[in-house]
Amino acid sequence: MPKMKSSGSAKKRFELTGTGKIKRKRAYHSHILTKKSPKRKRELRSTAIISAVDEPRVKRLLALR
């Protein structure tokens, strides 16, 4: 059986933490920022952890299994 290839787009979008969780960027922070409040834009800057439901799919994309 050949090795699994990791998805290039997933490599650019996700990052593994030290404890094995997967970090992601928040959406809606790329354009049309004038109508968004400063608080909302500030909170969109931070990273988030992927939900447990999506974790197996992203791990498969990153070829971690």
mmCIF file of the N, C-alpha and C atoms, coordinates in Angstrom:
data_MODEL
# 
_entry.id   MODEL 
# 
loop_
_atom_site.group_PDB 
_atom_site.id 
_atom_site.type_symbol 
_atom_site.label_atom_id 
_atom_site.label_alt_id 
_atom_site.label_comp_id 
_atom_site.label_asym_id 
_atom_site.label_entity_id 
_atom_site.label_seq_id 
_atom_site.pdbx_PDB_ins_code 
_atom_site.Cartn_x 
_atom_site.Cartn_y 
_atom_site.Cartn_z 
_atom_site.occupancy 
_atom_site.B_iso_or_equiv 
_atom_site.pdbx_formal_charge 
_atom_site.auth_seq_id 
_atom_site.auth_comp_id 
_atom_site.auth_asym_id 
_atom_site.auth_atom_id 
_atom_site.pdbx_PDB_model_num 
ATOM 1   N N  . MET A 1 1  ? 0.840   -1.181 0.000  1.00 0.00 ? 1  MET A N  1 
ATOM 2   C CA . MET A 1 1  ? 0.000   0.000  0.000  1.00 0.00 ? 1  MET A CA 1 
ATOM 3   C C  . MET A 1 1  ? 0.889   1.250  0.000  1.00 0.00 ? 1  MET A C  1 
ATOM 4   N N  . PRO A 1 2  ? 0.668   2.191  -0.913 1.00 0.00 ? 2  PRO A N  1 
ATOM 5   C CA . PRO A 1 2  ? 1.514   3.389  -0.937 1.00 0.00 ? 2  PRO A CA 1 
ATOM 6   C C  . PRO A 1 2  ? 1.180   4.341  0.208  1.00 0.00 ? 2  PRO A C  1 
ATOM 7   N N  . LYS A 1 3  ? 2.085   5.245  0.438  1.00 0.00 ? 3  LYS A N  1 
ATOM 8   C CA . LYS A 1 3  ? 1.874   6.235  1.487  1.00 0.00 ? 3  LYS A CA 1 
ATOM 9   C C  . LYS A 1 3  ? 0.731   7.169  1.109  1.00 0.00 ? 3  LYS A C  1 
ATOM 10  N N  . MET A 1 4  ? 0.055   7.708  2.119  1.00 0.00 ? 4  MET A N  1 
ATOM 11  C CA . MET A 1 4  ? -1.004  8.696  1.888  1.00 0.00 ? 4  MET A CA 1 
ATOM 12  C C  . MET A 1 4  ? -0.341  10.041 1.591  1.00 0.00 ? 4  MET A C  1 
ATOM 13  N N  . LYS A 1 5  ? -0.828  10.743 0.592  1.00 0.00 ? 5  LYS A N  1 
ATOM 14  C CA . LYS A 1 5  ? -0.324  12.088 0.311  1.00 0.00 ? 5  LYS A CA 1 
ATOM 15  C C  . LYS A 1 5  ? -1.167  13.085 1.070  1.00 0.00 ? 5  LYS A C  1 
ATOM 16  N N  . SER A 1 6  ? -0.524  14.041 1.701  1.00 0.00 ? 6  SER A N  1 
ATOM 17  C CA . SER A 1 6  ? -1.289  15.070 2.403  1.00 0.00 ? 6  SER A CA 1 
ATOM 18  C C  . SER A 1 6  ? -1.731  16.133 1.404  1.00 0.00 ? 6  SER A C  1 
ATOM 19  N N  . SER A 1 7  ? -2.875  16.722 1.692  1.00 0.00 ? 7  SER A N  1 
ATOM 20  C CA . SER A 1 7  ? -3.442  17.740 0.815  1.00 0.00 ? 7  SER A CA 1 
ATOM 21  C C  . SER A 1 7  ? -2.659  19.040 0.968  1.00 0.00 ? 7  SER A C  1 
ATOM 22  N N  . GLY A 1 8  ? -2.209  19.594 -0.131 1.00 0.00 ? 8  GLY A N  1 
ATOM 23  C CA . GLY A 1 8  ? -1.425  20.833 -0.085 1.00 0.00 ? 8  GLY A CA 1 
ATOM 24  C C  . GLY A 1 8  ? -2.216  21.999 0.479  1.00 0.00 ? 8  GLY A C  1 
ATOM 25  N N  . SER A 1 9  ? -3.503  22.064 0.138  1.00 0.00 ? 9  SER A N  1 
ATOM 26  C CA . SER A 1 9  ? -4.325  23.161 0.657  1.00 0.00 ? 9  SER A CA 1 
ATOM 27  C C  . SER A 1 9  ? -4.536  23.012 2.158  1.00 0.00 ? 9  SER A C  1 
ATOM 28  N N  . ALA A 1 10 ? -4.672  21.779 2.642  1.00 0.00 ? 10 ALA A N  1 
ATOM 29  C CA . ALA A 1 10 ? -4.853  21.551 4.080  1.00 0.00 ? 10 ALA A CA 1 
ATOM 30  C C  . ALA A 1 10 ? -3.574  21.888 4.846  1.00 0.00 ? 10 ALA A C  1 
ATOM 31  N N  . LYS A 1 11 ? -2.418  21.597 4.236  1.00 0.00 ? 11 LYS A N  1 
ATOM 32  C CA . LYS A 1 11 ? -1.140  21.924 4.891  1.00 0.00 ? 11 LYS A CA 1 
ATOM 33  C C  . LYS A 1 11 ? -1.018  23.415 5.145  1.00 0.00 ? 11 LYS A C  1 
ATOM 34  N N  . LYS A 1 12 ? -1.547  24.227 4.199  1.00 0.00 ? 12 LYS A N  1 
ATOM 35  C CA . LYS A 1 12 ? -1.451  25.674 4.330  1.00 0.00 ? 12 LYS A CA 1 
ATOM 36  C C  . LYS A 1 12 ? -2.471  26.225 5.319  1.00 0.00 ? 12 LYS A C  1 
ATOM 37  N N  . ARG A 1 13 ? -3.589  25.533 5.504  1.00 0.00 ? 13 ARG A N  1 
ATOM 38  C CA . ARG A 1 13 ? -4.689  26.062 6.306  1.00 0.00 ? 13 ARG A CA 1 
ATOM 39  C C  . ARG A 1 13 ? -4.675  25.634 7.767  1.00 0.00 ? 13 ARG A C  1 
ATOM 40  N N  . PHE A 1 14 ? -4.120  24.461 8.069  1.00 0.00 ? 14 PHE A N  1 
ATOM 41  C CA . PHE A 1 14 ? -4.191  23.918 9.417  1.00 0.00 ? 14 PHE A CA 1 
ATOM 42  C C  . PHE A 1 14 ? -2.808  23.729 10.012 1.00 0.00 ? 14 PHE A C  1 
ATOM 43  N N  . GLU A 1 15 ? -2.771  23.774 11.356 1.00 0.00 ? 15 GLU A N  1 
ATOM 44  C CA . GLU A 1 15 ? -1.506  23.613 12.067 1.00 0.00 ? 15 GLU A CA 1 
ATOM 45  C C  . GLU A 1 15 ? -1.753  22.730 13.278 1.00 0.00 ? 15 GLU A C  1 
ATOM 46  N N  . LEU A 1 16 ? -0.825  21.839 13.561 1.00 0.00 ? 16 LEU A N  1 
ATOM 47  C CA . LEU A 1 16 ? -0.958  20.931 14.685 1.00 0.00 ? 16 LEU A CA 1 
ATOM 48  C C  . LEU A 1 16 ? -0.380  21.571 15.944 1.00 0.00 ? 16 LEU A C  1 
ATOM 49  N N  . THR A 1 17 ? -1.104  21.448 17.067 1.00 0.00 ? 17 THR A N  1 
ATOM 50  C CA . THR A 1 17 ? -0.597  21.961 18.334 1.00 0.00 ? 17 THR A CA 1 
ATOM 51  C C  . THR A 1 17 ? 0.255   20.878 18.990 1.00 0.00 ? 17 THR A C  1 
ATOM 52  N N  . GLY A 1 18 ? 0.888   21.227 20.090 1.00 0.00 ? 18 GLY A N  1 
ATOM 53  C CA . GLY A 1 18 ? 1.734   20.272 20.803 1.00 0.00 ? 18 GLY A CA 1 
ATOM 54  C C  . GLY A 1 18 ? 0.960   19.106 21.375 1.00 0.00 ? 18 GLY A C  1 
ATOM 55  N N  . THR A 1 19 ? -0.315  19.330 21.717 1.00 0.00 ? 19 THR A N  1 
ATOM 56  C CA . THR A 1 19 ? -1.133  18.265 22.311 1.00 0.00 ? 19 THR A CA 1 
ATOM 57  C C  . THR A 1 19 ? -1.875  17.456 21.261 1.00 0.00 ? 19 THR A C  1 
ATOM 58  N N  . GLY A 1 20 ? -1.671  17.765 19.974 1.00 0.00 ? 20 GLY A N  1 
ATOM 59  C CA . GLY A 1 20 ? -2.280  16.983 18.910 1.00 0.00 ? 20 GLY A CA 1 
ATOM 60  C C  . GLY A 1 20 ? -3.579  17.535 18.377 1.00 0.00 ? 20 GLY A C  1 
ATOM 61  N N  . LYS A 1 21 ? -4.000  18.689 18.884 1.00 0.00 ? 21 LYS A N  1 
ATOM 62  C CA . LYS A 1 21 ? -5.207  19.311 18.346 1.00 0.00 ? 21 LYS A CA 1 
ATOM 63  C C  . LYS A 1 21 ? -4.853  20.072 17.067 1.00 0.00 ? 21 LYS A C  1 
ATOM 64  N N  . ILE A 1 22 ? -5.870  20.467 16.308 1.00 0.00 ? 22 ILE A N  1 
ATOM 65  C CA . ILE A 1 22 ? -5.625  21.142 15.039 1.00 0.00 ? 22 ILE A CA 1 
ATOM 66  C C  . ILE A 1 22 ? -6.151  22.564 15.105 1.00 0.00 ? 22 ILE A C  1 
ATOM 67  N N  . LYS A 1 23 ? -5.266  23.516 14.807 1.00 0.00 ? 23 LYS A N  1 
ATOM 68  C CA . LYS A 1 23 ? -5.636  24.932 14.822 1.00 0.00 ? 23 LYS A CA 1 
ATOM 69  C C  . LYS A 1 23 ? -6.077  25.372 13.440 1.00 0.00 ? 23 LYS A C  1 
ATOM 70  N N  . ARG A 1 24 ? -6.977  26.355 13.405 1.00 0.00 ? 24 ARG A N  1 
ATOM 71  C CA . ARG A 1 24 ? -7.444  26.926 12.143 1.00 0.00 ? 24 ARG A CA 1 
ATOM 72  C C  . ARG A 1 24 ? -7.613  28.416 12.305 1.00 0.00 ? 24 ARG A C  1 
ATOM 73  N N  . LYS A 1 25 ? -7.643  29.127 11.171 1.00 0.00 ? 25 LYS A N  1 
ATOM 74  C CA . LYS A 1 25 ? -7.926  30.565 11.187 1.00 0.00 ? 25 LYS A CA 1 
ATOM 75  C C  . LYS A 1 25 ? -9.426  30.765 11.172 1.00 0.00 ? 25 LYS A C  1 
ATOM 76  N N  . ARG A 1 26 ? -9.889  31.909 11.627 1.00 0.00 ? 26 ARG A N  1 
ATOM 77  C CA . ARG A 1 26 ? -11.316 32.215 11.599 1.00 0.00 ? 26 ARG A CA 1 
ATOM 78  C C  . ARG A 1 26 ? -11.697 32.832 10.253 1.00 0.00 ? 26 ARG A C  1 
ATOM 79  N N  . ALA A 1 27 ? -12.922 32.571 9.841  1.00 0.00 ? 27 ALA A N  1 
ATOM 80  C CA . ALA A 1 27 ? -13.408 33.083 8.566  1.00 0.00 ? 27 ALA A CA 1 
ATOM 81  C C  . ALA A 1 27 ? -13.908 34.519 8.720  1.00 0.00 ? 27 ALA A C  1 
ATOM 82  N N  . TYR A 1 28 ? -14.241 35.160 7.608  1.00 0.00 ? 28 TYR A N  1 
ATOM 83  C CA . TYR A 1 28 ? -14.840 36.508 7.543  1.00 0.00 ? 28 TYR A CA 1 
ATOM 84  C C  . TYR A 1 28 ? -13.891 37.618 7.994  1.00 0.00 ? 28 TYR A C  1 
ATOM 85  N N  . HIS A 1 29 ? -12.599 37.452 7.766  1.00 0.00 ? 29 HIS A N  1 
ATOM 86  C CA . HIS A 1 29 ? -11.670 38.515 8.158  1.00 0.00 ? 29 HIS A CA 1 
ATOM 87  C C  . HIS A 1 29 ? -10.813 38.976 6.982  1.00 0.00 ? 29 HIS A C  1 
ATOM 88  N N  . SER A 1 30 ? -11.276 38.715 5.749  1.00 0.00 ? 30 SER A N  1 
ATOM 89  C CA . SER A 1 30 ? -10.436 39.050 4.607  1.00 0.00 ? 30 SER A CA 1 
ATOM 90  C C  . SER A 1 30 ? -10.861 40.321 3.898  1.00 0.00 ? 30 SER A C  1 
ATOM 91  N N  . HIS A 1 31 ? -12.156 40.609 3.835  1.00 0.00 ? 31 HIS A N  1 
ATOM 92  C CA . HIS A 1 31 ? -12.600 41.829 3.152  1.00 0.00 ? 31 HIS A CA 1 
ATOM 93  C C  . HIS A 1 31 ? -13.953 42.258 3.714  1.00 0.00 ? 31 HIS A C  1 
ATOM 94  N N  . ILE A 1 32 ? -14.440 43.414 3.259  1.00 0.00 ? 32 ILE A N  1 
ATOM 95  C CA . ILE A 1 32 ? -15.664 44.064 3.776  1.00 0.00 ? 32 ILE A CA 1 
ATOM 96  C C  . ILE A 1 32 ? -15.561 44.218 5.294  1.00 0.00 ? 32 ILE A C  1 
ATOM 97  N N  . LEU A 1 33 ? -14.492 44.861 5.726  1.00 0.00 ? 33 LEU A N  1 
ATOM 98  C CA . LEU A 1 33 ? -14.247 45.003 7.158  1.00 0.00 ? 33 LEU A CA 1 
ATOM 99  C C  . LEU A 1 33 ? -14.819 46.298 7.723  1.00 0.00 ? 33 LEU A C  1 
ATOM 100 N N  . THR A 1 34 ? -15.290 47.201 6.843  1.00 0.00 ? 34 THR A N  1 
ATOM 101 C CA . THR A 1 34 ? -15.757 48.504 7.337  1.00 0.00 ? 34 THR A CA 1 
ATOM 102 C C  . THR A 1 34 ? -17.026 48.372 8.158  1.00 0.00 ? 34 THR A C  1 
ATOM 103 N N  . LYS A 1 35 ? -17.895 47.433 7.804  1.00 0.00 ? 35 LYS A N  1 
ATOM 104 C CA . LYS A 1 35 ? -19.154 47.292 8.531  1.00 0.00 ? 35 LYS A CA 1 
ATOM 105 C C  . LYS A 1 35 ? -19.041 46.421 9.778  1.00 0.00 ? 35 LYS A C  1 
ATOM 106 N N  . LYS A 1 36 ? -17.889 45.802 9.987  1.00 0.00 ? 36 LYS A N  1 
ATOM 107 C CA . LYS A 1 36 ? -17.706 44.956 11.158 1.00 0.00 ? 36 LYS A CA 1 
ATOM 108 C C  . LYS A 1 36 ? -17.137 45.781 12.306 1.00 0.00 ? 36 LYS A C  1 
ATOM 109 N N  . SER A 1 37 ? -17.607 45.494 13.501 1.00 0.00 ? 37 SER A N  1 
ATOM 110 C CA . SER A 1 37 ? -17.179 46.259 14.670 1.00 0.00 ? 37 SER A CA 1 
ATOM 111 C C  . SER A 1 37 ? -15.726 45.919 15.005 1.00 0.00 ? 37 SER A C  1 
ATOM 112 N N  . PRO A 1 38 ? -15.022 46.842 15.671 1.00 0.00 ? 38 PRO A N  1 
ATOM 113 C CA . PRO A 1 38 ? -13.631 46.572 16.050 1.00 0.00 ? 38 PRO A CA 1 
ATOM 114 C C  . PRO A 1 38 ? -13.499 45.331 16.938 1.00 0.00 ? 38 PRO A C  1 
ATOM 115 N N  . LYS A 1 39 ? -14.476 45.120 17.812 1.00 0.00 ? 39 LYS A N  1 
ATOM 116 C CA . LYS A 1 39 ? -14.436 43.946 18.685 1.00 0.00 ? 39 LYS A CA 1 
ATOM 117 C C  . LYS A 1 39 ? -14.512 42.656 17.863 1.00 0.00 ? 39 LYS A C  1 
ATOM 118 N N  . ARG A 1 40 ? -15.408 42.656 16.880 1.00 0.00 ? 40 ARG A N  1 
ATOM 119 C CA . ARG A 1 40 ? -15.571 41.470 16.024 1.00 0.00 ? 40 ARG A CA 1 
ATOM 120 C C  . ARG A 1 40 ? -14.303 41.199 15.227 1.00 0.00 ? 40 ARG A C  1 
ATOM 121 N N  . LYS A 1 41 ? -13.697 42.267 14.674 1.00 0.00 ? 41 LYS A N  1 
ATOM 122 C CA . LYS A 1 41 ? -12.467 42.100 13.888 1.00 0.00 ? 41 LYS A CA 1 
ATOM 123 C C  . LYS A 1 41 ? -11.318 41.612 14.765 1.00 0.00 ? 41 LYS A C  1 
ATOM 124 N N  . ARG A 1 42 ? -11.257 42.103 15.990 1.00 0.00 ? 42 ARG A N  1 
ATOM 125 C CA . ARG A 1 42 ? -10.203 41.704 16.924 1.00 0.00 ? 42 ARG A CA 1 
ATOM 126 C C  . ARG A 1 42 ? -10.348 40.228 17.284 1.00 0.00 ? 42 ARG A C  1 
ATOM 127 N N  . GLU A 1 43 ? -11.578 39.772 17.490 1.00 0.00 ? 43 GLU A N  1 
ATOM 128 C CA . GLU A 1 43 ? -11.796 38.368 17.835 1.00 0.00 ? 43 GLU A CA 1 
ATOM 129 C C  . GLU A 1 43 ? -11.548 37.446 16.639 1.00 0.00 ? 43 GLU A C  1 
ATOM 130 N N  . LEU A 1 44 ? -11.745 37.951 15.425 1.00 0.00 ? 44 LEU A N  1 
ATOM 131 C CA . LEU A 1 44 ? -11.492 37.144 14.235 1.00 0.00 ? 44 LEU A CA 1 
ATOM 132 C C  . LEU A 1 44 ? -9.998  36.941 13.983 1.00 0.00 ? 44 LEU A C  1 
ATOM 133 N N  . ARG A 1 45 ? -9.173  37.780 14.600 1.00 0.00 ? 45 ARG A N  1 
ATOM 134 C CA . ARG A 1 45 ? -7.720  37.660 14.438 1.00 0.00 ? 45 ARG A CA 1 
ATOM 135 C C  . ARG A 1 45 ? -7.166  36.394 15.082 1.00 0.00 ? 45 ARG A C  1 
ATOM 136 N N  . SER A 1 46 ? -7.810  35.956 16.167 1.00 0.00 ? 46 SER A N  1 
ATOM 137 C CA . SER A 1 46 ? -7.271  34.823 16.916 1.00 0.00 ? 46 SER A CA 1 
ATOM 138 C C  . SER A 1 46 ? -7.555  33.514 16.192 1.00 0.00 ? 46 SER A C  1 
ATOM 139 N N  . THR A 1 47 ? -6.800  32.484 16.527 1.00 0.00 ? 47 THR A N  1 
ATOM 140 C CA . THR A 1 47 ? -7.009  31.172 15.931 1.00 0.00 ? 47 THR A CA 1 
ATOM 141 C C  . THR A 1 47 ? -8.017  30.393 16.767 1.00 0.00 ? 47 THR A C  1 
ATOM 142 N N  . ALA A 1 48 ? -8.551  29.334 16.198 1.00 0.00 ? 48 ALA A N  1 
ATOM 143 C CA . ALA A 1 48 ? -9.511  28.479 16.892 1.00 0.00 ? 48 ALA A CA 1 
ATOM 144 C C  . ALA A 1 48 ? -9.082  27.032 16.738 1.00 0.00 ? 48 ALA A C  1 
ATOM 145 N N  . ILE A 1 49 ? -9.645  26.190 17.576 1.00 0.00 ? 49 ILE A N  1 
ATOM 146 C CA . ILE A 1 49 ? -9.390  24.753 17.493 1.00 0.00 ? 49 ILE A CA 1 
ATOM 147 C C  . ILE A 1 49 ? -10.516 24.134 16.676 1.00 0.00 ? 49 ILE A C  1 
ATOM 148 N N  . ILE A 1 50 ? -10.181 23.188 15.835 1.00 0.00 ? 50 ILE A N  1 
ATOM 149 C CA . ILE A 1 50 ? -11.171 22.515 14.993 1.00 0.00 ? 50 ILE A CA 1 
ATOM 150 C C  . ILE A 1 50 ? -12.109 21.698 15.869 1.00 0.00 ? 50 ILE A C  1 
ATOM 151 N N  . SER A 1 51 ? -13.381 21.621 15.487 1.00 0.00 ? 51 SER A N  1 
ATOM 152 C CA . SER A 1 51 ? -14.354 20.857 16.268 1.00 0.00 ? 51 SER A CA 1 
ATOM 153 C C  . SER A 1 51 ? -14.049 19.368 16.166 1.00 0.00 ? 51 SER A C  1 
ATOM 154 N N  . ALA A 1 52 ? -14.503 18.627 17.166 1.00 0.00 ? 52 ALA A N  1 
ATOM 155 C CA . ALA A 1 52 ? -14.224 17.187 17.234 1.00 0.00 ? 52 ALA A CA 1 
ATOM 156 C C  . ALA A 1 52 ? -14.840 16.437 16.068 1.00 0.00 ? 52 ALA A C  1 
ATOM 157 N N  . VAL A 1 53 ? -15.959 16.940 15.536 1.00 0.00 ? 53 VAL A N  1 
ATOM 158 C CA . VAL A 1 53 ? -16.638 16.285 14.418 1.00 0.00 ? 53 VAL A CA 1 
ATOM 159 C C  . VAL A 1 53 ? -15.790 16.352 13.148 1.00 0.00 ? 53 VAL A C  1 
ATOM 160 N N  . ASP A 1 54 ? -15.110 17.485 12.932 1.00 0.00 ? 54 ASP A N  1 
ATOM 161 C CA . ASP A 1 54 ? -14.317 17.675 11.716 1.00 0.00 ? 54 ASP A CA 1 
ATOM 162 C C  . ASP A 1 54 ? -12.912 17.088 11.823 1.00 0.00 ? 54 ASP A C  1 
ATOM 163 N N  . GLU A 1 55 ? -12.493 16.735 13.029 1.00 0.00 ? 55 GLU A N  1 
ATOM 164 C CA . GLU A 1 55 ? -11.110 16.311 13.247 1.00 0.00 ? 55 GLU A CA 1 
ATOM 165 C C  . GLU A 1 55 ? -10.691 15.100 12.404 1.00 0.00 ? 55 GLU A C  1 
ATOM 166 N N  . PRO A 1 56 ? -11.491 14.024 12.331 1.00 0.00 ? 56 PRO A N  1 
ATOM 167 C CA . PRO A 1 56 ? -11.050 12.874 11.516 1.00 0.00 ? 56 PRO A CA 1 
ATOM 168 C C  . PRO A 1 56 ? -10.858 13.215 10.041 1.00 0.00 ? 56 PRO A C  1 
ATOM 169 N N  . ARG A 1 57 ? -11.734 14.059 9.506  1.00 0.00 ? 57 ARG A N  1 
ATOM 170 C CA . ARG A 1 57 ? -11.631 14.433 8.086  1.00 0.00 ? 57 ARG A CA 1 
ATOM 171 C C  . ARG A 1 57 ? -10.370 15.244 7.824  1.00 0.00 ? 57 ARG A C  1 
ATOM 172 N N  . VAL A 1 58 ? -10.058 16.197 8.717  1.00 0.00 ? 58 VAL A N  1 
ATOM 173 C CA . VAL A 1 58 ? -8.865  17.034 8.534  1.00 0.00 ? 58 VAL A CA 1 
ATOM 174 C C  . VAL A 1 58 ? -7.606  16.211 8.733  1.00 0.00 ? 58 VAL A C  1 
ATOM 175 N N  . LYS A 1 59 ? -7.634  15.278 9.685  1.00 0.00 ? 59 LYS A N  1 
ATOM 176 C CA . LYS A 1 59 ? -6.469  14.415 9.901  1.00 0.00 ? 59 LYS A CA 1 
ATOM 177 C C  . LYS A 1 59 ? -6.200  13.548 8.684  1.00 0.00 ? 59 LYS A C  1 
ATOM 178 N N  . ARG A 1 60 ? -7.271  13.121 8.007  1.00 0.00 ? 60 ARG A N  1 
ATOM 179 C CA . ARG A 1 60 ? -7.104  12.338 6.788  1.00 0.00 ? 60 ARG A CA 1 
ATOM 180 C C  . ARG A 1 60 ? -6.499  13.203 5.680  1.00 0.00 ? 60 ARG A C  1 
ATOM 181 N N  . LEU A 1 61 ? -6.932  14.470 5.611  1.00 0.00 ? 61 LEU A N  1 
ATOM 182 C CA . LEU A 1 61 ? -6.370  15.379 4.616  1.00 0.00 ? 61 LEU A CA 1 
ATOM 183 C C  . LEU A 1 61 ? -4.896  15.649 4.877  1.00 0.00 ? 61 LEU A C  1 
ATOM 184 N N  . LEU A 1 62 ? -4.511  15.701 6.161  1.00 0.00 ? 62 LEU A N  1 
ATOM 185 C CA . LEU A 1 62 ? -3.117  15.942 6.520  1.00 0.00 ? 62 LEU A CA 1 
ATOM 186 C C  . LEU A 1 62 ? -2.303  14.648 6.564  1.00 0.00 ? 62 LEU A C  1 
ATOM 187 N N  . ALA A 1 63 ? -2.937  13.527 6.268  1.00 0.00 ? 63 ALA A N  1 
ATOM 188 C CA . ALA A 1 63 ? -2.305  12.191 6.271  1.00 0.00 ? 63 ALA A CA 1 
ATOM 189 C C  . ALA A 1 63 ? -1.667  11.880 7.616  1.00 0.00 ? 63 ALA A C  1 
ATOM 190 N N  . LEU A 1 64 ? -2.422  12.135 8.687  1.00 0.00 ? 64 LEU A N  1 
ATOM 191 C CA . LEU A 1 64 ? -1.909  11.863 10.026 1.00 0.00 ? 64 LEU A CA 1 
ATOM 192 C C  . LEU A 1 64 ? -2.302  10.478 10.518 1.00 0.00 ? 64 LEU A C  1 
ATOM 193 N N  . ARG A 1 65 ? -3.152  9.769  9.789  1.00 0.00 ? 65 ARG A N  1 
ATOM 194 C CA . ARG A 1 65 ? -3.571  8.427  10.209 1.00 0.00 ? 65 ARG A CA 1 
ATOM 195 C C  . ARG A 1 65 ? -2.781  7.375  9.490  1.00 0.00 ? 65 ARG A C  1 
# 
